[in-house]
């Protein structure tokens, strides 16, 4: 099965040449690259969040497989879904699913289910792929969609992911796809996002979930972020770094109602 691009021409250019040209302006080929275990990347239209995603992707040493967890905005399909076969297509070409690793994750997980419907019209994973393809054309993908749940569920999924990666021997980077505060004034959005970012940089998924609730932070991918942190610590993560933060207002000039975007690298000692 080929998962066709659903958001080319909306969130990013539909032509390969236009897409490459746009990404080129948002990445730094001279950036010093380093080994990473995981990333937090935004998933908005490239004109708003692309410079954040580009700054992060420019910093990483690529591995064979990217496990990308996104929040399910549409409500379609199974609540915790994974695709284990096929490929995803973008204007820059096809990305094959890492079937062996995906099936190992599915077999090990008590929550994840094989499902295509949740992925068909969801943007949170699709928009990550062209940035990765710009630098490396032959990586593989494990797409996972997470609905809203309790913290214990997210931690369980993260630990299952880490266990499968260890057992498989695969070299993989885990991505949590998330935007931050939605549609609040710039100053308030920044204040709320600082609280969530602080918890993520401390690699404390429990504190992240507490702060999201306590401060009413409309971060859409807090579930994937919590699962990422739980997985990353199992895989030896000891520190995290905020590479870049900005809001939609920084692109549009409208600071009355913004969406926040954070780009974070998680790495070992």
PyMOL commands that set and color helices and strands:
alter all, ss='L'
color gray80, all
select helices_A, chain A and resi 16-26+46-57+99-108+117-120+123-135+151-168+186-201+205-214+222-234+248-252
alter helices_A, ss='H'
color red, helices_A
select strands_A, chain A and resi 2-3+38-41+65-71+80-82+87-90+93-96+113-114+140-146+172-177+182-184+237-247+258-268
alter strands_A, ss='S'
color yellow, strands_A
deselect
rebuild
show_as cartoon
